[in-house]
Amino acid sequence: MQKLTIGLFGFGVVGEGIFEVLNNTPSLNAVVKKVCIKDPHKSRNAPSTLFTTDREEILNDNEINLVVELIDDAEQAFYIVSAALQKGKAVVSANKKMIAENLDALLSLQKKHGVPFLYEAAVCGSIPVIRNLEEYYDNDMLKAVSGVVNGSTNFILTKVNEEGLSYSEALLEAQRLGFAESDPSLDVSGRDAVNKLTILLLHAFGTITSPDDILYRGIDTLHTADCKVAKEKDLRIKLVATAARLTDGRIAAFVLPQFIKEDNQLFRVSNEFNGVVVESRLADQQFIYGKGAGRYPTSSAVLSDIAALRYDYRYEYRKLKNASRPLLTNEFYLRIHVSFDDWSQVNKWDFESIDEFHSTAERNYLVGLIQFEKLRNASWYDDKNVSIILTADGIVEKQVLLKQSLKKLSLQLAGV
Ligand SMILES: NC(=O)c1ccc[n+]([C@@H]2O[C@H](COP(=O)([O-])OP(=O)(O)OC[C@H]3O[C@@H](n4cnc5c(N)ncnc54)[C@H](OP(=O)(O)O)[C@@H]3O)[C@@H](O)[C@H]2O)c1
């Protein structure tokens, strides 16, 4: 077991958490030698000699063989992680934004310098989802991975829908408890979830993509009337990241708020908890559940990565080497619920069919089938007064649609 001498970047919610946890886990043989922070004037719960604001002090220290990067600035984090890997230091990070936005570069750096880079805490906090996808689901062909992957939005949705708090009260509470990102717009816009989906796609299917190429919506446009609809129909609204293999082998991937039925495992994922449903060819559905944010849950994943480095664990990215790596596709349909104030806000001609329409004094609602490509290209739902929610079994494949219309046609011809 090699001794780990750690240079820690960041002493916020997670950084201070892991510092404390490491100090209480002497059996790990891992010592924090230096901590780099941004603001030298903040008071810290650790000796002042430990701290520096000069990142090079850690990066140029040959005794430090592990950099643990836990800062909230993705650009700076990329510099730190790249420099550390180039200097042959192992790296552990929780920075999903930085990882998702620089996947290609980070993969090349790992390959070139042959050092491990682990980031279990970047997706779903304490839930060991990356290592599971990487190791356990390597052989059994995966059909789908879908999950509630953002603790902060799930906390807000739970407080608003189940406990009657206002949206801003719930957001403040999430920030107070350390579940929200320092910039909460990343959470509520769905951007954080799409960053995590980008990482999940790599480890689940060996698919490399950019978060900018994935359709996402968050919870910031949901209307109180949508919550009422969910309640009336015994459904829950969750922000779900989906990656599903279609019958042609390609992957449908997106992040959208979705109506969840009681029989879906995600139905009971509440507060800051996360849950991921993994569907595979042989094992059918499996469910991983746990805390997705917060000081100690996130520290537990960072700790697990640090512990794994003692036996030189590294991601092997075996699925990347698979010749039949699936590509992402836009060739499928979604059945979505749309709520809006006025028809001028929605382009009804974008829909293949509108299956339901209701109008009340408060709001208009429709449920319709739309080509995914059309939804991607549409701008009408950028209007903050329009909300879209995926229906419970909202992915519709082209083949299924074709079969349904043929059946309808043959019934019509038979006079039924
Ligand atoms: N909080 C969670 O539940 C959670 C869960 C999963 C993943 N994460 C990820 O973990 C990382 C840290 O999150 P956090 O919640 O701990 O953030 P945080 O509480 O806002 O703390 C950020 C820390 O980064 C330091 N920092 C910022 N820029 C720096 C720079 N250029 N050089 C050195 N230090 C710098 C800050 O220094 P000062 O103290 O001097 O301001 C602060 O200590 C983020 O990538 C986040 O996405 C967080």
The ligand as an SDF file (V2000), in Angstrom:
LIG
                    3D

 48 52  0  0  0  0  0  0  0  0999 V2000
  -21.4000   20.4580   -2.3950 N   0  0  0  0  0  0  0  0  0  0  0  0
  -21.7700   19.2780   -2.8440 C   0  0  0  0  0  0  0  0  0  0  0  0
  -22.6760   18.6240   -2.3110 O   0  0  0  0  0  0  0  0  0  0  0  0
  -21.0800   18.6740   -4.0270 C   0  0  0  0  0  0  0  0  0  0  0  0
  -21.4720   17.4020   -4.4660 C   0  0  0  0  0  0  0  0  0  0  0  0
  -20.7990   16.8070   -5.5480 C   0  0  0  0  0  0  0  0  0  0  0  0
  -19.7810   17.4890   -6.1760 C   0  0  0  0  0  0  0  0  0  0  0  0
  -19.4300   18.7450   -5.7410 N   0  0  0  0  0  0  0  0  0  0  0  0
  -18.3440   19.4220   -6.4690 C   0  0  0  0  0  0  0  0  0  0  0  0
  -17.2570   19.6020   -5.5470 O   0  0  0  0  0  0  0  0  0  0  0  0
  -16.5410   20.7950   -5.8840 C   0  0  0  0  0  0  0  0  0  0  0  0
  -16.4850   21.6980   -4.6370 C   0  0  0  0  0  0  0  0  0  0  0  0
  -17.7920   22.0190   -4.2570 O   0  0  0  0  0  0  0  0  0  0  0  0
  -18.1000   22.7250   -2.8560 P   0  0  0  0  0  0  0  0  0  0  0  0
  -19.5650   22.6000   -2.6630 O   0  0  0  0  0  0  0  0  0  0  0  0
  -17.1810   22.1940   -1.8030 O   0  0  0  0  0  0  0  0  0  0  0  0
  -17.7280   24.2320   -3.2090 O   0  0  0  0  0  0  0  0  0  0  0  0
  -17.5920   25.4800   -2.1870 P   0  0  0  0  0  0  0  0  0  0  0  0
  -18.1570   25.1360   -0.8630 O   0  0  0  0  0  0  0  0  0  0  0  0
  -18.1090   26.6620   -2.9020 O   0  0  0  0  0  0  0  0  0  0  0  0
  -16.0040   25.6230   -2.0120 O   0  0  0  0  0  0  0  0  0  0  0  0
  -15.1850   25.9620   -3.0720 C   0  0  0  0  0  0  0  0  0  0  0  0
  -13.7600   26.0380   -2.5970 C   0  0  0  0  0  0  0  0  0  0  0  0
  -12.9400   26.2580   -3.7340 O   0  0  0  0  0  0  0  0  0  0  0  0
  -11.9700   27.2460   -3.4160 C   0  0  0  0  0  0  0  0  0  0  0  0
  -11.5100   27.8700   -4.6480 N   0  0  0  0  0  0  0  0  0  0  0  0
  -12.2150   28.4910   -5.6250 C   0  0  0  0  0  0  0  0  0  0  0  0
  -11.4220   28.8860   -6.6320 N   0  0  0  0  0  0  0  0  0  0  0  0
  -10.1640   28.4980   -6.3000 C   0  0  0  0  0  0  0  0  0  0  0  0
   -8.8980   28.6150   -6.9060 C   0  0  0  0  0  0  0  0  0  0  0  0
   -8.7540   29.2060   -8.1000 N   0  0  0  0  0  0  0  0  0  0  0  0
   -7.8110   28.1100   -6.2740 N   0  0  0  0  0  0  0  0  0  0  0  0
   -7.9490   27.5130   -5.0610 C   0  0  0  0  0  0  0  0  0  0  0  0
   -9.1230   27.3710   -4.4220 N   0  0  0  0  0  0  0  0  0  0  0  0
  -10.2260   27.8570   -5.0260 C   0  0  0  0  0  0  0  0  0  0  0  0
  -12.7020   28.1940   -2.4800 C   0  0  0  0  0  0  0  0  0  0  0  0
  -11.7500   28.9290   -1.7660 O   0  0  0  0  0  0  0  0  0  0  0  0
  -12.1430   29.9610   -0.5930 P   0  0  0  0  0  0  0  0  0  0  0  0
  -12.5420   29.0700    0.5600 O   0  0  0  0  0  0  0  0  0  0  0  0
  -10.9240   30.7090   -0.3400 O   0  0  0  0  0  0  0  0  0  0  0  0
  -13.2890   30.7720   -1.1190 O   0  0  0  0  0  0  0  0  0  0  0  0
  -13.4770   27.1900   -1.6240 C   0  0  0  0  0  0  0  0  0  0  0  0
  -12.7120   26.7140   -0.5720 O   0  0  0  0  0  0  0  0  0  0  0  0
  -17.2940   21.4410   -7.0560 C   0  0  0  0  0  0  0  0  0  0  0  0
  -16.7110   21.0280   -8.2590 O   0  0  0  0  0  0  0  0  0  0  0  0
  -18.6870   20.8230   -6.9620 C   0  0  0  0  0  0  0  0  0  0  0  0
  -19.3450   20.7570   -8.2110 O   0  0  0  0  0  0  0  0  0  0  0  0
  -20.0390   19.3450   -4.6920 C   0  0  0  0  0  0  0  0  0  0  0  0
  1  2  1  0
  2  3  2  0
  2  4  1  0
  4  5  1  0
  4 48  2  0
  5  6  2  0
  6  7  1  0
  7  8  2  0
  8  9  1  0
  8 48  1  0
  9 10  1  0
  9 46  1  0
 10 11  1  0
 11 12  1  0
 11 44  1  0
 12 13  1  0
 13 14  1  0
 14 15  2  0
 14 16  1  0
 14 17  1  0
 17 18  1  0
 18 19  2  0
 18 20  1  0
 18 21  1  0
 21 22  1  0
 22 23  1  0
 23 24  1  0
 23 42  1  0
 24 25  1  0
 25 26  1  0
 25 36  1  0
 26 27  1  0
 26 35  1  0
 27 28  2  0
 28 29  1  0
 29 30  1  0
 29 35  2  0
 30 31  1  0
 30 32  2  0
 32 33  1  0
 33 34  2  0
 34 35  1  0
 36 37  1  0
 36 42  1  0
 37 38  1  0
 38 39  2  0
 38 40  1  0
 38 41  1  0
 42 43  1  0
 44 45  1  0
 44 46  1  0
 46 47  1  0
M  CHG  2   8   1  16  -1
M  END
$$$$
